[in-house]
Amino acid sequence: MNSPDIRVTVLTTLQTIAPEVDITTLRDDRPLRKQVDLDSMDWLNFLTAIHEKFHVEIPEVDYERLSTLADVVAYLEESSKAS
């Protein structure tokens, strides 16, 4: 799966957690949680959904690395190459 496909899947997953979010306005370089106003429980639900969609383990220690949309996409792309 390439970066654009990963990004679309991440955004689709995000919309299941926060349907009110207009994904067309999201910026790749800004903190994702702040852009969509996700509380810690919604963020955890999002990461769990990402895990289920991509079959990628996301250790809690890596949560800090997943700040922006670009970070999430890069992490998933990196993980898919390692598999």
C-alpha positions in Angstrom: 0.0 0.0 0.0 1.4 3.4 -0.9 1.2 6.7 1.0 -1.9 8.1 -0.8 -3.8 4.9 -0.2 -2.7 4.8 3.4 -3.7 8.5 3.9 -7.2 7.8 2.4 -7.7 4.8 4.7 -6.5 6.8 7.8 -8.9 9.6 7.0 -11.8 7.3 6.4 -11.0 5.6 9.7 -10.8 9.0 11.4 -14.3 9.8 10.1 -15.7 6.7 11.8 -14.4 8.0 15.1 -15.2 11.7 14.5 -17.9 11.9 11.8 -18.2 15.7 12.2 -14.7 16.3 10.9 -14.2 17.8 7.5 -11.3 15.8 6.3 -10.7 18.1 3.4 -9.5 20.8 5.8 -6.9 18.7 7.6 -3.3 19.6 7.2 -0.6 17.0 7.2 1.8 19.1 9.2 -0.3 20.1 12.2 -1.1 18.0 15.3 -4.0 15.8 14.3 -5.7 15.7 17.7 -5.8 19.5 17.9 -7.2 19.8 14.4 -10.1 17.4 15.0 -10.4 18.0 18.8 -10.1 14.4 19.8 -10.0 13.6 23.5 -7.7 10.9 24.8 -10.4 8.2 24.5 -11.3 9.1 20.9 -7.5 9.1 20.1 -7.2 5.6 21.6 -10.2 4.5 19.6 -8.6 5.9 16.5 -5.3 4.1 17.1 -7.2 0.9 17.8 -9.1 1.3 14.6 -5.9 1.9 12.7 -4.4 -1.2 14.2 -7.5 -3.2 13.1 -7.5 -1.8 9.5 -3.7 -2.1 8.9 -3.0 -5.1 11.1 -0.1 -3.2 12.6 0.9 -3.3 16.3 1.3 0.2 17.7 3.1 0.1 21.0 2.1 2.7 23.5 5.7 4.0 23.4 5.1 5.0 19.7 2.0 7.1 20.4 4.1 10.2 20.7 5.5 9.7 17.2 2.0 9.9 15.8 1.3 13.6 16.2 0.5 14.7 12.7 -1.4 13.1 9.8 1.9 12.8 8.0 3.4 11.0 11.0 0.6 8.5 11.0 0.9 7.8 7.3 4.7 7.5 7.5 4.5 5.2 10.5 2.1 2.9 8.7 4.1 3.0 5.5 7.2 2.1 7.4 5.4 -0.7 9.3 4.1 -2.2 6.1 7.5 -2.3 4.6 8.9 -4.0 7.6 6.3 -6.8 7.4 
